[in-house]
Amino acid sequence: MILVGNARGHGQNLARHLLNLEDNDHVDVHEVRGFMADDLSGAFAEAEALCKATRAKHYLFSLSLNPPADAEATIDQFEDAVDRAERALGLQSQPRAIVFHEKEGPDGLVRRHAHAVWSRINAGTMKAIPHPHFKRRLNALAKEFYLENGWELPRGFNNSTDRDANAFGLVEAQQAQSSGHDPKKLKILFKDAWQNARNADEFRQALQPYGFDIARGDRRGFVLVDKDQATYAVSRWIGVKSREVAAKLGPSSNFASIEATRELLVTAAKDSTHTFEQGIKLLKQQRSARAKSARQHLVHQQREERLLLLEAQAERAQQRREVLQALKPRELKRLFTWFVGRGRDPQNTALRTEEKARAIDKVQLQRMVVRQLEDRRNATTLLTISATQFRGKSIASEKVANRFVRSIGRTATGHPVHGRER
């Protein structure tokens, strides 16, 4: 699986991000270890308080773990990856937290990934633990996981020159999604226009039919803007250095500000007579909103179903702990059972039972996760049909999508699709 990590501060911002249910279908705080608090906000506040006695600013190390899109990584595989990354980073025995996320990615695929966060401050030495060459170590570890599990290695894993030239990072993905664009298609559009343009006029002419124009940036030299108040840094999105951009486009003073350029784009859009295309776009938006509402009902139902399972597992775990506590011998009985060599038999039996029960709980949760992921993937496929295939030749697909929307509406009224996990 792909491992991406960095040292950072601002623990409360990170806690809010990890617990964000608006951008994630499911959030599961799997483990909080080594902190006095049992929640993320309190745990990261402890790490920050400890950091104040040092000169470090980045008191946390955050790691994301992303398996391949077509792989169903188990909880044990995620835990093994976190443990091995912990050793590679020199963070053994440091307080840590593990959080699972399930969401629909920029490519439209529903997938499950994990985040692990450690405190970097060693309480014994009161210094931040260094991580020399951590990117190289994480890359080597990620390659081991791919080979061990028989997963196909991503392009460019061995040679960076083979990487996808149109790959995008988190910043680009979030920026494009916020403005309703596909980040990969947007990057291809910008790069194609750039490569085929010899100067600023040709670059502008290639982008204007798609609703983009060049403007003078507030902080960066050149940005691309659209009428929906989104800005895109030219050098970042095209993947060239700022001086190369300046050499082709000329002085930034030749271009209008972001606000002025956006006003021109809005005016041009109002004057446009493409009523048919606008009608098609409005229809797609309406159907997409209906489909997304149906999907939200499905996610809400799955959250309730998973919460019932986790509460039942927590209750059973508490009962097992009480039984184990009751089996502990007291005073003279402890001495006698130790003397006859049978002091730990009941406890060992109870501990073995506890380990088996935990393993069963993991398998039970994993089965529910896999089933729910598959349900949402099927839902995403049908939503795509409903949102994009709206012409007369797509009537059959439209009927399938409408049946799905109606079925999800029925589940919201109290008729679940699946029964509770046993």
C-alpha positions as a Markdown table, in Angstrom:
| # | Residue | x | y | z |
|---|---|---|---|---|
| 1 | Met | 0.0 | 0.0 | 0.0 |
| 2 | Ile | 1.1 | 3.6 | -0.6 |
| 3 | Leu | 2.6 | 5.2 | 2.5 |
| 4 | Val | 2.7 | 9.0 | 2.7 |
| 5 | Gly | 3.8 | 10.7 | 5.8 |
| 6 | Asn | 5.1 | 14.0 | 7.2 |
| 7 | Ala | 6.0 | 15.7 | 10.6 |
| 8 | Arg | 3.5 | 18.3 | 11.5 |
| 9 | Gly | 1.9 | 20.5 | 14.2 |
| 10 | His | -1.6 | 21.9 | 14.6 |
| 11 | Gly | -2.9 | 18.8 | 16.2 |
| 12 | Gln | -6.5 | 20.1 | 16.7 |
| 13 | Asn | -6.8 | 20.8 | 13.0 |
| 14 | Leu | -5.6 | 17.3 | 12.3 |
| 15 | Ala | -8.2 | 15.9 | 14.8 |
| 16 | Arg | -11.0 | 17.7 | 13.1 |
| 17 | His | -9.8 | 16.5 | 9.7 |
| 18 | Leu | -9.6 | 12.8 | 10.9 |
| 19 | Leu | -13.1 | 13.0 | 12.4 |
| 20 | Asn | -14.7 | 14.8 | 9.5 |
| 21 | Leu | -18.0 | 12.9 | 8.6 |
| 22 | Glu | -18.9 | 15.4 | 5.8 |
| 23 | Asp | -16.1 | 14.3 | 3.5 |
| 24 | Asn | -16.1 | 10.6 | 4.6 |
| 25 | Asp | -18.8 | 8.0 | 4.5 |
| 26 | His | -17.4 | 6.3 | 7.6 |
| 27 | Val | -14.9 | 7.3 | 10.3 |
| 28 | Asp | -13.6 | 4.6 | 12.7 |
| 29 | Val | -11.2 | 5.6 | 15.5 |
| 30 | His | -9.6 | 2.2 | 15.7 |
| 31 | Glu | -6.9 | 2.8 | 18.4 |
| 32 | Val | -5.7 | 5.4 | 20.8 |
| 33 | Arg | -2.6 | 4.1 | 22.6 |
| 34 | Gly | -0.2 | 5.6 | 25.1 |
| 35 | Phe | -2.2 | 8.8 | 25.7 |
| 36 | Met | -4.1 | 9.6 | 28.9 |
| 37 | Ala | -7.1 | 10.8 | 26.8 |
| 38 | Asp | -9.1 | 8.3 | 24.8 |
| 39 | Asp | -10.2 | 10.7 | 22.1 |
| 40 | Leu | -8.1 | 12.3 | 19.3 |
| 41 | Ser | -8.5 | 15.9 | 20.4 |
| 42 | Gly | -7.4 | 15.2 | 23.9 |
| 43 | Ala | -4.6 | 13.0 | 22.8 |
| 44 | Phe | -3.1 | 15.5 | 20.4 |
| 45 | Ala | -3.5 | 18.2 | 23.0 |
| 46 | Glu | -1.3 | 16.1 | 25.3 |
| 47 | Ala | 1.3 | 15.9 | 22.6 |
| 48 | Glu | 1.2 | 19.6 | 22.1 |
| 49 | Ala | 1.5 | 20.3 | 25.8 |
| 50 | Leu | 4.6 | 18.0 | 26.0 |
| 51 | Cys | 6.0 | 19.8 | 23.0 |
| 52 | Lys | 6.0 | 23.2 | 24.8 |
| 53 | Ala | 8.8 | 21.9 | 27.0 |
| 54 | Thr | 11.0 | 21.4 | 23.8 |
| 55 | Arg | 12.0 | 23.5 | 20.9 |
| 56 | Ala | 10.2 | 21.4 | 18.4 |
| 57 | Lys | 7.3 | 22.8 | 16.3 |
| 58 | His | 6.2 | 19.6 | 14.5 |
| 59 | Tyr | 5.3 | 17.4 | 17.5 |
| 60 | Leu | 3.2 | 14.8 | 15.5 |
| 61 | Phe | 4.1 | 12.4 | 12.6 |
| 62 | Ser | 1.1 | 11.7 | 10.4 |
| 63 | Leu | 1.0 | 8.7 | 8.0 |
| 64 | Ser | -1.7 | 7.8 | 5.5 |
| 65 | Leu | -2.0 | 4.2 | 4.3 |
| 66 | Asn | -3.7 | 3.6 | 0.9 |
| 67 | Pro | -4.1 | 0.1 | -0.5 |
| 68 | Pro | -4.7 | -0.4 | -4.2 |
| 69 | Ala | -8.2 | 0.5 | -5.4 |
| 70 | Asp | -9.0 | -3.1 | -6.3 |
| 71 | Ala | -7.7 | -4.6 | -3.1 |
| 72 | Glu | -9.6 | -5.3 | 0.1 |
| 73 | Ala | -7.0 | -4.8 | 2.8 |
| 74 | Thr | -7.9 | -6.4 | 6.1 |
| 75 | Ile | -7.6 | -4.8 | 9.5 |
| 76 | Asp | -4.7 | -7.0 | 10.3 |
| 77 | Gln | -2.9 | -5.9 | 7.2 |
| 78 | Phe | -3.4 | -2.2 | 8.1 |
| 79 | Glu | -2.1 | -2.9 | 11.7 |
| 80 | Asp | 0.9 | -4.8 | 10.4 |
| 81 | Ala | 1.7 | -1.9 | 8.0 |
| 82 | Val | 1.4 | 0.6 | 10.9 |
| 83 | Asp | 3.7 | -1.5 | 13.2 |
| 84 | Arg | 6.3 | -1.9 | 10.5 |
| 85 | Ala | 6.2 | 1.8 | 9.6 |
| 86 | Glu | 6.6 | 2.6 | 13.3 |
| 87 | Arg | 9.8 | 0.6 | 13.5 |
| 88 | Ala | 11.1 | 2.1 | 10.3 |
| 89 | Leu | 10.5 | 5.6 | 11.6 |
| 90 | Gly | 12.0 | 4.9 | 15.1 |
| 91 | Leu | 8.7 | 5.6 | 16.8 |
| 92 | Gln | 8.4 | 2.3 | 18.8 |
| 93 | Ser | 6.4 | 2.7 | 22.0 |
| 94 | Gln | 5.5 | 6.3 | 21.2 |
| 95 | Pro | 1.8 | 7.2 | 21.8 |
| 96 | Arg | -0.2 | 6.7 | 18.6 |
| 97 | Ala | -3.7 | 6.8 | 17.1 |
| 98 | Ile | -5.1 | 4.9 | 14.1 |
| 99 | Val | -8.2 | 6.0 | 12.2 |
| 100 | Phe | -10.0 | 4.4 | 9.3 |
| 101 | His | -11.7 | 6.4 | 6.6 |
| 102 | Glu | -14.1 | 5.2 | 3.8 |
| 103 | Lys | -14.9 | 7.7 | 1.1 |
| 104 | Glu | -15.4 | 8.2 | -2.6 |
| 105 | Gly | -12.1 | 9.3 | -4.2 |
| 106 | Pro | -11.5 | 11.8 | -6.9 |
| 107 | Asp | -11.7 | 9.0 | -9.4 |
| 108 | Gly | -15.2 | 8.0 | -8.3 |
| 109 | Leu | -14.1 | 4.8 | -6.6 |
| 110 | Val | -15.2 | 4.0 | -3.1 |
| 111 | Arg | -12.3 | 2.8 | -1.0 |
| 112 | Arg | -11.0 | 2.3 | 2.6 |
| 113 | His | -7.8 | 3.8 | 3.8 |
| 114 | Ala | -6.2 | 4.5 | 7.2 |
| 115 | His | -4.3 | 7.3 | 9.0 |
| 116 | Ala | -1.8 | 6.7 | 11.8 |
| 117 | Val | -0.5 | 9.6 | 14.0 |
| 118 | Trp | 2.3 | 9.4 | 16.5 |
| 119 | Ser | 3.7 | 11.8 | 19.1 |
| 120 | Arg | 7.3 | 12.6 | 18.1 |
| 121 | Ile | 8.3 | 13.9 | 21.6 |
| 122 | Asn | 10.3 | 11.4 | 23.6 |
| 123 | Ala | 9.1 | 11.9 | 27.2 |
| 124 | Gly | 12.4 | 10.5 | 28.5 |
| 125 | Thr | 14.8 | 12.8 | 26.6 |
| 126 | Met | 12.2 | 15.6 | 26.0 |
| 127 | Lys | 13.4 | 15.8 | 22.4 |
| 128 | Ala | 11.6 | 15.2 | 19.1 |
| 129 | Ile | 12.5 | 11.9 | 17.5 |
| 130 | Pro | 14.2 | 12.5 | 14.1 |
| 131 | His | 13.2 | 10.6 | 10.9 |
| 132 | Pro | 16.2 | 10.7 | 8.5 |
| 133 | His | 15.4 | 9.7 | 5.0 |
| 134 | Phe | 11.8 | 8.8 | 6.0 |
| 135 | Lys | 10.4 | 9.1 | 2.5 |
| 136 | Arg | 12.9 | 6.6 | 1.1 |
| 137 | Arg | 12.2 | 4.2 | 4.0 |
| 138 | Leu | 8.4 | 4.5 | 3.6 |
| 139 | Asn | 8.8 | 3.9 | -0.2 |
| 140 | Ala | 10.8 | 0.8 | 0.4 |
| 141 | Leu | 8.3 | -0.5 | 2.9 |
| 142 | Ala | 5.4 | 0.2 | 0.6 |
| 143 | Lys | 7.1 | -1.8 | -2.2 |
| 144 | Glu | 7.5 | -4.7 | 0.3 |
| 145 | Phe | 3.7 | -4.7 | 0.9 |
| 146 | Tyr | 2.9 | -4.7 | -2.8 |
| 147 | Leu | 5.2 | -7.7 | -3.4 |
| 148 | Glu | 4.1 | -9.6 | -0.3 |
| 149 | Asn | 0.4 | -9.3 | -1.2 |
| 150 | Gly | 0.8 | -9.9 | -4.9 |
| 151 | Trp | -0.5 | -6.4 | -5.8 |
| 152 | Glu | 0.5 | -4.8 | -9.1 |
| 153 | Leu | 3.2 | -2.2 | -8.5 |
| 154 | Pro | 2.1 | 1.4 | -9.5 |
| 155 | Arg | 3.7 | 3.1 | -12.4 |
| 156 | Gly | 6.9 | 4.9 | -11.4 |
| 157 | Phe | 7.4 | 2.9 | -8.2 |
| 158 | Asn | 10.9 | 1.9 | -9.4 |
| 159 | Asn | 11.7 | 4.8 | -11.7 |
| 160 | Ser | 10.2 | 8.2 | -11.1 |
| 161 | Thr | 10.4 | 9.0 | -14.8 |
| 162 | Asp | 7.6 | 6.4 | -15.4 |
| 163 | Arg | 5.1 | 8.1 | -13.2 |
| 164 | Asp | 1.8 | 9.3 | -14.6 |
| 165 | Ala | 2.5 | 12.8 | -15.9 |
| 166 | Asn | -1.1 | 13.8 | -15.2 |
| 167 | Ala | -1.2 | 12.6 | -11.6 |
| 168 | Phe | -2.4 | 15.1 | -9.1 |
| 169 | Gly | -1.8 | 15.8 | -5.4 |
| 170 | Leu | -4.2 | 16.4 | -2.5 |
| 171 | Val | -4.1 | 20.2 | -3.0 |
| 172 | Glu | -5.1 | 19.9 | -6.7 |
| 173 | Ala | -7.8 | 17.3 | -5.9 |
| 174 | Gln | -9.5 | 19.4 | -3.2 |
| 175 | Gln | -9.3 | 22.5 | -5.3 |
| 176 | Ala | -10.8 | 20.9 | -8.4 |
| 177 | Gln | -13.5 | 19.1 | -6.5 |
| 178 | Ser | -14.6 | 22.3 | -4.7 |
| 179 | Ser | -15.3 | 23.9 | -8.1 |
| 180 | Gly | -17.0 | 20.8 | -9.5 |
| 181 | His | -14.2 | 19.7 | -11.9 |
| 182 | Asp | -12.4 | 16.4 | -12.4 |
| 183 | Pro | -8.8 | 17.1 | -11.3 |
| 184 | Lys | -7.2 | 14.7 | -13.8 |
| 185 | Lys | -9.2 | 16.0 | -16.8 |
| 186 | Leu | -8.5 | 19.6 | -15.7 |
| 187 | Lys | -4.8 | 18.9 | -15.5 |
| 188 | Ile | -4.8 | 17.3 | -18.9 |
| 189 | Leu | -6.6 | 20.3 | -20.3 |
| 190 | Phe | -4.2 | 22.8 | -18.8 |
| 191 | Lys | -1.1 | 20.9 | -19.9 |
| 192 | Asp | -2.3 | 20.3 | -23.4 |
| 193 | Ala | -3.1 | 23.9 | -23.9 |
| 194 | Trp | 0.3 | 24.9 | -22.5 |
| 195 | Gln | 2.2 | 22.5 | -24.7 |
| 196 | Asn | 0.5 | 23.6 | -27.9 |
| 197 | Ala | 0.7 | 27.3 | -27.2 |
| 198 | Arg | 3.7 | 29.4 | -28.2 |
| 199 | Asn | 2.7 | 32.5 | -26.3 |
| 200 | Ala | 0.2 | 34.0 | -23.9 |
| 201 | Asp | -2.4 | 34.7 | -26.7 |
| 202 | Glu | -2.5 | 31.1 | -27.9 |
| 203 | Phe | -2.6 | 29.8 | -24.4 |
| 204 | Arg | -5.6 | 32.1 | -23.6 |
| 205 | Gln | -7.4 | 31.1 | -26.8 |
| 206 | Ala | -7.0 | 27.4 | -26.0 |
| 207 | Leu | -8.6 | 27.9 | -22.5 |
| 208 | Gln | -11.3 | 30.4 | -23.1 |
| 209 | Pro | -13.8 | 28.0 | -24.8 |
| 210 | Tyr | -13.7 | 26.0 | -21.5 |
| 211 | Gly | -14.4 | 29.0 | -19.4 |
| 212 | Phe | -10.9 | 29.8 | -18.1 |
| 213 | Asp | -8.6 | 32.8 | -18.5 |
| 214 | Ile | -5.2 | 34.0 | -17.4 |
| 215 | Ala | -4.9 | 36.5 | -14.6 |
| 216 | Arg | -2.2 | 38.2 | -12.5 |
| 217 | Gly | -2.0 | 36.4 | -9.2 |
| 218 | Asp | -1.9 | 38.0 | -5.8 |
| 219 | Arg | 1.0 | 35.9 | -4.5 |
| 220 | Arg | 1.9 | 33.8 | -7.5 |
| 221 | Gly | 2.9 | 35.3 | -10.9 |
| 222 | Phe | 0.2 | 33.8 | -13.0 |
| 223 | Val | -3.1 | 32.0 | -12.2 |
| 224 | Leu | -6.0 | 30.6 | -14.2 |
| 225 | Val | -9.5 | 31.6 | -13.1 |
| 226 | Asp | -13.0 | 30.7 | -13.9 |
| 227 | Lys | -16.4 | 32.4 | -13.3 |
| 228 | Asp | -17.0 | 30.3 | -10.2 |
| 229 | Gln | -14.4 | 32.0 | -8.1 |
| 230 | Ala | -11.8 | 29.2 | -8.4 |
| 231 | Thr | -8.1 | 30.0 | -9.1 |
| 232 | Tyr | -5.4 | 27.6 | -10.3 |
| 233 | Ala | -1.7 | 28.3 | -10.1 |
| 234 | Val | -0.2 | 27.9 | -13.6 |
| 235 | Ser | 3.2 | 26.5 | -12.4 |
| 236 | Arg | 1.6 | 24.0 | -10.0 |
| 237 | Trp | -1.0 | 22.6 | -12.4 |
| 238 | Ile | 1.2 | 22.5 | -15.5 |
| 239 | Gly | 4.2 | 21.2 | -13.6 |
| 240 | Val | 6.8 | 23.8 | -14.8 |
| 241 | Lys | 8.9 | 26.3 | -13.0 |
| 242 | Ser | 7.7 | 29.9 | -12.5 |
| 243 | Arg | 10.5 | 31.3 | -14.7 |
| 244 | Glu | 9.5 | 29.1 | -17.6 |
| 245 | Val | 5.9 | 30.4 | -17.2 |
| 246 | Ala | 7.1 | 34.0 | -17.2 |
| 247 | Ala | 9.3 | 33.3 | -20.2 |
| 248 | Lys | 6.3 | 32.2 | -22.3 |
| 249 | Leu | 3.6 | 34.5 | -21.0 |
| 250 | Gly | 5.6 | 37.6 | -20.5 |
| 251 | Pro | 5.4 | 40.2 | -17.7 |
| 252 | Ser | 2.5 | 39.6 | -15.2 |
| 253 | Ser | 1.7 | 43.3 | -15.4 |
| 254 | Asn | 0.2 | 42.7 | -18.9 |
| 255 | Phe | -2.7 | 40.8 | -17.3 |
| 256 | Ala | -5.7 | 41.9 | -15.3 |
| 257 | Ser | -6.2 | 41.1 | -11.7 |
| 258 | Ile | -8.2 | 38.0 | -10.6 |
| 259 | Glu | -11.3 | 40.0 | -9.8 |
| 260 | Ala | -11.3 | 41.9 | -13.1 |
| 261 | Thr | -10.7 | 38.7 | -15.1 |
| 262 | Arg | -13.5 | 36.9 | -13.3 |
| 263 | Glu | -16.0 | 39.7 | -14.0 |
| 264 | Leu | -15.2 | 39.4 | -17.7 |
| 265 | Leu | -15.8 | 35.7 | -17.6 |
| 266 | Val | -19.1 | 36.1 | -15.8 |
| 267 | Thr | -20.3 | 38.7 | -18.3 |
| 268 | Ala | -19.3 | 36.5 | -21.2 |
| 269 | Ala | -21.2 | 33.6 | -19.7 |
| 270 | Lys | -24.4 | 35.8 | -19.3 |
| 271 | Asp | -24.1 | 36.8 | -22.9 |
| 272 | Ser | -23.7 | 33.3 | -24.1 |
| 273 | Thr | -26.6 | 31.8 | -26.2 |
| 274 | His | -25.8 | 28.2 | -25.6 |
| 275 | Thr | -29.2 | 27.6 | -24.0 |
| 276 | Phe | -29.3 | 23.9 | -25.0 |
| 277 | Glu | -26.0 | 23.1 | -23.3 |
| 278 | Gln | -27.2 | 25.1 | -20.3 |
| 279 | Gly | -30.4 | 23.1 | -20.1 |
| 280 | Ile | -28.5 | 19.8 | -20.3 |
| 281 | Lys | -26.2 | 21.0 | -17.5 |
| 282 | Leu | -29.1 | 22.0 | -15.3 |
| 283 | Leu | -30.8 | 18.6 | -16.0 |
| 284 | Lys | -27.6 | 16.7 | -15.0 |
| 285 | Gln | -27.3 | 18.8 | -11.8 |
| 286 | Gln | -30.9 | 18.1 | -10.8 |
| 287 | Arg | -30.6 | 14.4 | -11.3 |
| 288 | Ser | -27.2 | 14.3 | -9.7 |
| 289 | Ala | -28.6 | 16.0 | -6.6 |
| 290 | Arg | -31.4 | 13.5 | -6.4 |
| 291 | Ala | -29.0 | 10.6 | -6.7 |
| 292 | Lys | -26.6 | 12.0 | -4.1 |
| 293 | Ser | -29.5 | 12.4 | -1.7 |
| 294 | Ala | -30.3 | 8.7 | -2.2 |
| 295 | Arg | -26.7 | 7.7 | -1.6 |
| 296 | Gln | -26.6 | 9.8 | 1.6 |
| 297 | His | -29.6 | 7.7 | 2.9 |
| 298 | Leu | -27.6 | 4.6 | 2.2 |
| 299 | Val | -24.5 | 5.9 | 4.1 |
| 300 | His | -26.7 | 7.0 | 7.0 |
| 301 | Gln | -28.2 | 3.5 | 7.3 |
| 302 | Gln | -24.8 | 1.9 | 7.1 |
| 303 | Arg | -23.5 | 4.1 | 9.9 |
| 304 | Glu | -26.3 | 3.0 | 12.2 |
| 305 | Glu | -25.8 | -0.6 | 11.3 |
| 306 | Arg | -22.1 | -0.4 | 12.0 |
| 307 | Leu | -22.7 | 1.5 | 15.2 |
| 308 | Leu | -25.0 | -1.3 | 16.5 |
| 309 | Leu | -22.3 | -3.9 | 15.7 |
| 310 | Leu | -19.5 | -1.9 | 17.5 |
| 311 | Glu | -21.7 | -1.3 | 20.5 |
| 312 | Ala | -22.5 | -5.0 | 20.7 |
| 313 | Gln | -18.8 | -5.9 | 20.4 |
| 314 | Ala | -17.9 | -3.4 | 23.1 |
| 315 | Glu | -20.5 | -4.8 | 25.5 |
| 316 | Arg | -19.2 | -8.3 | 25.0 |
| 317 | Ala | -15.6 | -7.2 | 25.5 |
| 318 | Gln | -16.6 | -5.5 | 28.8 |
| 319 | Gln | -18.3 | -8.8 | 29.9 |
| 320 | Arg | -15.1 | -10.7 | 29.1 |
| 321 | Arg | -13.0 | -8.3 | 31.1 |
| 322 | Glu | -15.3 | -8.7 | 34.1 |
| 323 | Val | -15.0 | -12.5 | 33.9 |
| 324 | Leu | -11.2 | -12.2 | 33.7 |
| 325 | Gln | -11.1 | -9.9 | 36.7 |
| 326 | Ala | -13.2 | -12.4 | 38.7 |
| 327 | Leu | -10.8 | -15.2 | 37.9 |
| 328 | Lys | -7.9 | -13.5 | 39.5 |
| 329 | Pro | -7.0 | -15.3 | 42.8 |
| 330 | Arg | -6.8 | -13.3 | 46.0 |
| 331 | Glu | -4.2 | -13.4 | 48.7 |
| 332 | Leu | -3.9 | -16.9 | 50.3 |
| 333 | Lys | -5.7 | -18.5 | 47.4 |
| 334 | Arg | -3.1 | -17.0 | 45.0 |
| 335 | Leu | -0.2 | -18.3 | 47.2 |
| 336 | Phe | -1.8 | -21.8 | 47.4 |
| 337 | Thr | -2.5 | -22.1 | 43.7 |
| 338 | Trp | 1.0 | -20.9 | 42.9 |
| 339 | Phe | 2.4 | -23.5 | 45.3 |
| 340 | Val | 0.6 | -26.3 | 43.6 |
| 341 | Gly | 1.4 | -25.0 | 40.1 |
| 342 | Arg | -2.1 | -24.2 | 39.0 |
| 343 | Gly | -2.2 | -20.5 | 39.7 |
| 344 | Arg | -2.4 | -19.2 | 36.1 |
| 345 | Asp | -4.5 | -22.0 | 34.5 |
| 346 | Pro | -7.9 | -20.2 | 34.8 |
| 347 | Gln | -6.4 | -16.8 | 33.8 |
| 348 | Asn | -4.5 | -18.3 | 30.8 |
| 349 | Thr | -7.7 | -20.0 | 29.6 |
| 350 | Ala | -9.6 | -16.7 | 29.9 |
| 351 | Leu | -6.8 | -14.8 | 28.1 |
| 352 | Arg | -6.9 | -17.3 | 25.2 |
| 353 | Thr | -10.6 | -17.0 | 25.0 |
| 354 | Glu | -10.2 | -13.2 | 24.9 |
| 355 | Glu | -7.7 | -13.4 | 22.0 |
| 356 | Lys | -10.1 | -15.7 | 20.1 |
| 357 | Ala | -13.0 | -13.4 | 20.8 |
| 358 | Arg | -11.1 | -10.3 | 19.5 |
| 359 | Ala | -10.1 | -12.2 | 16.4 |
| 360 | Ile | -13.8 | -13.1 | 15.8 |
| 361 | Asp | -14.8 | -9.5 | 16.3 |
| 362 | Lys | -12.3 | -8.3 | 13.7 |
| 363 | Val | -13.5 | -10.8 | 11.2 |
| 364 | Gln | -17.1 | -9.8 | 11.8 |
| 365 | Leu | -16.3 | -6.1 | 11.4 |
| 366 | Gln | -14.2 | -6.8 | 8.3 |
| 367 | Arg | -17.1 | -8.7 | 6.7 |
| 368 | Met | -19.5 | -5.8 | 7.3 |
| 369 | Val | -17.0 | -3.3 | 6.0 |
| 370 | Val | -16.5 | -5.3 | 2.8 |
| 371 | Arg | -20.2 | -5.7 | 2.2 |
| 372 | Gln | -20.9 | -2.1 | 2.8 |
| 373 | Leu | -18.1 | -1.0 | 0.5 |
| 374 | Glu | -19.5 | -3.2 | -2.2 |
| 375 | Asp | -23.0 | -1.8 | -1.7 |
| 376 | Arg | -21.7 | 1.8 | -2.0 |
| 377 | Arg | -19.7 | 0.9 | -5.1 |
| 378 | Asn | -22.8 | -0.5 | -6.7 |
| 379 | Ala | -24.6 | 2.6 | -5.7 |
| 380 | Thr | -21.9 | 4.9 | -7.2 |
| 381 | Thr | -22.2 | 3.0 | -10.5 |
| 382 | Leu | -25.9 | 3.5 | -10.7 |
| 383 | Leu | -25.6 | 7.1 | -9.6 |
| 384 | Thr | -23.1 | 7.7 | -12.5 |
| 385 | Ile | -25.7 | 6.3 | -14.9 |
| 386 | Ser | -28.4 | 8.5 | -13.5 |
| 387 | Ala | -26.3 | 11.6 | -13.6 |
| 388 | Thr | -24.8 | 11.3 | -17.0 |
| 389 | Gln | -26.9 | 9.1 | -19.3 |
| 390 | Phe | -30.1 | 11.1 | -19.7 |
| 391 | Arg | -30.7 | 11.0 | -23.5 |
| 392 | Gly | -33.3 | 8.9 | -25.2 |
| 393 | Lys | -30.9 | 6.1 | -26.0 |
| 394 | Ser | -30.3 | 5.6 | -22.3 |
| 395 | Ile | -33.9 | 4.9 | -21.2 |
| 396 | Ala | -33.0 | 1.3 | -20.0 |
| 397 | Ser | -30.1 | 2.5 | -17.8 |
| 398 | Glu | -32.3 | 5.4 | -16.6 |
| 399 | Lys | -34.9 | 3.0 | -15.4 |
| 400 | Val | -32.3 | 0.9 | -13.5 |
| 401 | Ala | -31.0 | 4.1 | -11.8 |
| 402 | Asn | -34.5 | 5.2 | -10.9 |
| 403 | Arg | -35.3 | 1.8 | -9.4 |
| 404 | Phe | -32.2 | 2.2 | -7.3 |
| 405 | Val | -33.1 | 5.7 | -6.1 |
| 406 | Arg | -36.6 | 4.5 | -5.2 |
| 407 | Ser | -35.2 | 1.5 | -3.3 |
| 408 | Ile | -32.9 | 3.7 | -1.3 |
| 409 | Gly | -35.8 | 5.9 | -0.5 |
| 410 | Arg | -37.6 | 2.9 | 1.0 |
| 411 | Thr | -34.7 | 2.0 | 3.2 |
| 412 | Ala | -34.8 | 5.5 | 4.7 |
| 413 | Thr | -38.3 | 4.8 | 5.9 |
| 414 | Gly | -37.3 | 1.9 | 8.0 |
| 415 | His | -37.0 | -1.1 | 5.6 |
| 416 | Pro | -33.3 | -2.1 | 5.7 |
| 417 | Val | -31.6 | -3.7 | 2.7 |
| 418 | His | -29.5 | -6.0 | 4.9 |
| 419 | Gly | -30.2 | -7.5 | 8.3 |
| 420 | Arg | -27.9 | -6.9 | 11.2 |
| 421 | Glu | -24.7 | -8.8 | 11.3 |
| 422 | Arg | -24.9 | -11.8 | 13.6 |
